[in-house]
Amino acid sequence: MAAMSFEGSAIDPTRPSIARVYDYLLGGKDNYAVDREIGDVFKRDLPGSVAIAFANRAALTRAVAQIVKTTGIRQFIDLGSGLPTADNVHQVAQRHAPESRVVYVDIDDQVLVHGRALLEENDRTRVVAVDVRDPEAIRSHPATVEIIDFARPVAVIFSAILHHVNDDEDPAGIVRYWRDQVPSGSHFFISHFRSGDNPETREAEKVLQQTFGRGRWRTDAEIASLLDGLEILDPGIVPAPLWRPDESDHRWNSGEQRELTVWEHLIAAGLARKP
């Protein structure tokens, strides 16, 4: 559950925000009672579901680190970036390559407040207040043009955002737009709610749709199809905890791997490269 707002205007503490609910599930403090009420539905009625948020964030952190450490990519566009956490994309990237530059894209007003404060402490980040469903406006935004060189490879991040884009809003078209804008060697990270064909999936999807009026779980094949025209790298589209786990994490790199919970199966991750 990444940040995505479809309301705009000023911060409204009486209406739930996807970004703030996600913040609450991750243990953050940038949320209101209305957000905690929705978060508590997951905590109370869908015990274990909070693991989705943590599994997603950990996979994103690993992906950014691996992109920086194994490629020459030093520029990132984080679409639907959400509220700040301990490891934002620029913090992870700059830890390994201080010259890395990041454009954060979101229209949730509270995200924008935090993002602009972030600009005061880091001159290699920018915040673009444009809906992810309008990729051309993001691409042409002065802040994007200022720090992203589209003649060089770019890492495009779709972390837990495309499952908030309905089918009739053409999520594949959004990815295709960015694929066509970046050169060979660019990377695309995606994480996405994953259909589990079980009661937990159906209930979680229902809560999201009833609360925000949108939300679309997709199968592994549907998620992979969002990346058409790109080379999906090993290990493919897999549950987020199994996507390139840290070598230091003995749970996944020993002969005693534990079984994933049903909830950990419900967020998938993958990395793709433009040939």
TABELWO-V190318 format. One record per residue. SS is DSSP state (alpha for helix, beta for strand, coil for the rest). BURIAL is b if it has 24 or more other ideal C-beta (glycine too) atoms within 12 Angstrom, else e. Layout:
BEGIN
ss=SS burial=BURIAL
ss=SS burial=BURIAL
END
This chain:
BEGIN
ss=coil burial=b
ss=coil burial=b
ss=coil burial=b
ss=coil burial=b
ss=coil burial=b
ss=coil burial=b
ss=coil burial=e
ss=coil burial=e
ss=coil burial=e
ss=coil burial=e
ss=coil burial=b
ss=coil burial=e
ss=coil burial=e
ss=coil burial=e
ss=coil burial=b
ss=coil burial=b
ss=coil burial=b
ss=alpha burial=b
ss=alpha burial=b
ss=alpha burial=b
ss=alpha burial=b
ss=alpha burial=b
ss=alpha burial=b
ss=alpha burial=b
ss=alpha burial=b
ss=coil burial=b
ss=coil burial=e
ss=coil burial=b
ss=coil burial=e
ss=coil burial=b
ss=coil burial=b
ss=coil burial=b
ss=alpha burial=e
ss=alpha burial=e
ss=alpha burial=b
ss=alpha burial=b
ss=alpha burial=e
ss=alpha burial=b
ss=alpha burial=b
ss=alpha burial=e
ss=alpha burial=b
ss=alpha burial=b
ss=alpha burial=e
ss=alpha burial=e
ss=alpha burial=e
ss=coil burial=b
ss=coil burial=e
ss=coil burial=e
ss=coil burial=b
ss=alpha burial=b
ss=alpha burial=b
ss=alpha burial=b
ss=alpha burial=b
ss=alpha burial=b
ss=alpha burial=b
ss=alpha burial=b
ss=alpha burial=b
ss=alpha burial=b
ss=alpha burial=b
ss=alpha burial=b
ss=alpha burial=b
ss=alpha burial=b
ss=alpha burial=b
ss=alpha burial=b
ss=alpha burial=b
ss=alpha burial=b
ss=alpha burial=b
ss=alpha burial=b
ss=alpha burial=e
ss=alpha burial=e
ss=coil burial=b
ss=coil burial=e
ss=coil burial=b
ss=coil burial=b
ss=beta burial=b
ss=beta burial=b
ss=beta burial=b
ss=beta burial=b
ss=beta burial=b
ss=coil burial=b
ss=coil burial=b
ss=coil burial=b
ss=coil burial=b
ss=coil burial=b
ss=coil burial=b
ss=coil burial=e
ss=coil burial=e
ss=coil burial=b
ss=alpha burial=b
ss=alpha burial=b
ss=alpha burial=b
ss=alpha burial=b
ss=alpha burial=b
ss=alpha burial=b
ss=alpha burial=e
ss=alpha burial=e
ss=coil burial=b
ss=coil burial=e
ss=coil burial=e
ss=coil burial=b
ss=beta burial=b
ss=beta burial=b
ss=beta burial=b
ss=beta burial=b
ss=beta burial=b
ss=coil burial=b
ss=coil burial=b
ss=coil burial=b
ss=alpha burial=b
ss=alpha burial=b
ss=alpha burial=b
ss=alpha burial=b
ss=alpha burial=e
ss=alpha burial=b
ss=alpha burial=b
ss=alpha burial=e
ss=alpha burial=e
ss=alpha burial=b
ss=alpha burial=e
ss=coil burial=e
ss=coil burial=e
ss=coil burial=b
ss=coil burial=e
ss=coil burial=b
ss=beta burial=b
ss=beta burial=b
ss=beta burial=b
ss=beta burial=b
ss=coil burial=b
ss=coil burial=b
ss=coil burial=b
ss=coil burial=b
ss=coil burial=b
ss=coil burial=e
ss=alpha burial=b
ss=alpha burial=e
ss=alpha burial=e
ss=alpha burial=b
ss=alpha burial=b
ss=alpha burial=e
ss=coil burial=b
ss=alpha burial=e
ss=alpha burial=b
ss=alpha burial=b
ss=alpha burial=e
ss=alpha burial=e
ss=alpha burial=b
ss=coil burial=b
ss=coil burial=e
ss=coil burial=e
ss=coil burial=e
ss=coil burial=e
ss=coil burial=b
ss=coil burial=b
ss=beta burial=b
ss=beta burial=b
ss=beta burial=b
ss=beta burial=b
ss=beta burial=b
ss=coil burial=b
ss=coil burial=b
ss=alpha burial=b
ss=alpha burial=b
ss=alpha burial=b
ss=coil burial=b
ss=coil burial=e
ss=alpha burial=e
ss=alpha burial=e
ss=alpha burial=e
ss=coil burial=e
ss=alpha burial=b
ss=alpha burial=b
ss=alpha burial=b
ss=alpha burial=b
ss=alpha burial=b
ss=alpha burial=e
ss=alpha burial=b
ss=alpha burial=b
ss=alpha burial=b
ss=alpha burial=e
ss=alpha burial=b
ss=coil burial=b
ss=coil burial=e
ss=coil burial=e
ss=coil burial=e
ss=coil burial=b
ss=beta burial=b
ss=beta burial=b
ss=beta burial=b
ss=beta burial=b
ss=beta burial=b
ss=beta burial=b
ss=beta burial=b
ss=beta burial=b
ss=coil burial=b
ss=coil burial=b
ss=coil burial=e
ss=coil burial=e
ss=alpha burial=e
ss=alpha burial=b
ss=alpha burial=b
ss=alpha burial=e
ss=alpha burial=e
ss=alpha burial=b
ss=alpha burial=b
ss=alpha burial=e
ss=alpha burial=b
ss=alpha burial=b
ss=alpha burial=e
ss=alpha burial=e
ss=alpha burial=b
ss=alpha burial=b
ss=coil burial=e
ss=coil burial=b
ss=coil burial=b
ss=coil burial=b
ss=coil burial=b
ss=beta burial=b
ss=coil burial=e
ss=alpha burial=b
ss=alpha burial=e
ss=alpha burial=b
ss=alpha burial=b
ss=alpha burial=b
ss=alpha burial=b
ss=coil burial=b
ss=coil burial=b
ss=coil burial=e
ss=coil burial=b
ss=coil burial=b
ss=beta burial=e
ss=beta burial=b
ss=coil burial=b
ss=coil burial=e
ss=coil burial=e
ss=coil burial=e
ss=coil burial=b
ss=beta burial=b
ss=beta burial=b
ss=alpha burial=b
ss=alpha burial=b
ss=alpha burial=b
ss=coil burial=b
ss=coil burial=b
ss=coil burial=b
ss=coil burial=e
ss=coil burial=e
ss=coil burial=e
ss=coil burial=e
ss=coil burial=e
ss=coil burial=e
ss=coil burial=b
ss=coil burial=e
ss=coil burial=e
ss=coil burial=e
ss=coil burial=e
ss=coil burial=e
ss=coil burial=e
ss=coil burial=e
ss=coil burial=b
ss=coil burial=e
ss=coil burial=b
ss=coil burial=b
ss=alpha burial=b
ss=alpha burial=b
ss=alpha burial=b
ss=beta burial=b
ss=beta burial=b
ss=beta burial=b
ss=beta burial=b
ss=beta burial=b
ss=beta burial=b
ss=beta burial=b
ss=coil burial=b
ss=coil burial=e
END
